[in-house]
Amino acid sequence: MRTILGFIGLLFANGVLASTGAAEAGPNNMGLTGNYLGLLCIAIFVLAYAFVMVEEFIHLPKSKPVILAAGLIWIIVGYMSATYQSDSLQLEAIVEHNLTEYAALFLFLLVAMTYINAMTERNVFEALRCWLIRRQFGYRKLFWITGLFAFFLSPIADNLTTALLMGAVVLAVGSDNPKFVALGCINIVVAANAGGAFSPFGDITTLMVWQSGHATFFEFFALFVPAVVNFMVPATLMSFAVPDENPQAGSDVDVPMKRGALIICGLFFCTIATAVSFEQFLHLPPFLGMMFGMSYLFMFAYYIKMSSPEEHEDFSQFNIFNKVAQAEWDTLFFFFGVIFCVGGLGFIGYLEIMSSYFYGGWGATNANIAMGVISAVIDNIPVMFAILTMEPEMSHYQWLLITLTCGVGGSLLSIGSAAGVALMGQARGAYTFFSHLKWTWAIALGYIASIYTHYLLNSTM
């Protein structure tokens, strides 16, 4: 956190010491980081995130302050562009780029959330909860089961989808124990982010590194052991705090899954495979595969409705558009605000300052470690994008290091990764910013241990 505050101080010092427009404009920014309006944008962004961090106490949905901040930042950016630049096409291109980035994330998330809602309505997670209770697993065993599932599913399904899926299981199993839900969600976030770090499809940042040509598909698997260490260290420490109890078995222990539940689960995994295939074989964005997979669910929902006897009201009222409406819209709008806030700051030139400052003065190893910490606050996507844009000269070992740190660094805070933000919305009230912050020290130990493991195993690359 001191690194973050120090960098923010650097940005403000840059504004005080530099004259207006002192920073050199680049191909993707205005170079106006020394302008007082640019510093105002920084202040707006910091204030908005302060509201996000205290959501637990003020009960203001996290999407509202960041969307307001995004609007204010782009009003200022538009004014600065009109005042100091004559090329409006550059501004339009940056807005379109941010919109494309958000649209891809939005559609991907919407499909995943719709499938989760459909499986919830078909009692998939209730049935799983009842099965786990009948197996007499205690909370500690459930803690490890959900964590391991998250770690090994994330490389295939991506960390966000995995977190949503396993989070639903934790909520179903531990609904009567908020402490277990909080610890289970933290464990899932760490596991999903760690699992996604050693696969090109596990996280957007790994996908970006893969597409940029800095590592081949199979070279990412060199990060498997460091990722395991990143997950196991905090999971082991947190497991001692998990209640040594068994979930209470109620009258719903034998709740059966509704008609079509298993088929919907199969369609979900087919959708994931479709998204992977679109990227791997057709070189198309994964969200196109996800949207194509949504059609599987649409057609099956139509089949359920049309083939159900009229006396079965539950079947006839199965409407997939209701599941779309039940998506976590606060989370989806939160991502809009974050992407456009960071996009506006990047267009002013602050992301380039961040990259040049760290890599120019700290060296690759220290910079890559710091970037992982920063990704817990700013979000790893713009951080990685800034690094790839700057193209610092680094060895293959260092490119894998930044892939690891940006992938798992977001676990340090609940707002540092898409998985954490999504689970805050899904487990509202039980998993919060401060419940995660209590265990940041343990996650930081795993972060340090994974970096050291990477050094021991891969430093000769």
SULCOR-V188265 format. One record per helix or strand of 3 or more residues. SS is the DSSP state (helix for helix, strand for strand). FROM is the first residue (numbers start at 0). TO is the last residue. Records with the same first field share a line. If there is no record, write none. Layout:
BEGIN
SS: FROM-TO / FROM-TO
END
This chain:
BEGIN
helix: 1-16 / 35-52 / 54-57 / 61-83 / 87-120 / 123-133 / 138-156 / 158-172 / 177-195 / 203-211 / 217-238 / 260-279 / 285-306 / 312-315 / 319-324 / 328-347 / 349-360 / 363-377 / 379-389 / 395-411 / 413-415 / 417-425 / 432-436 / 439-457
END
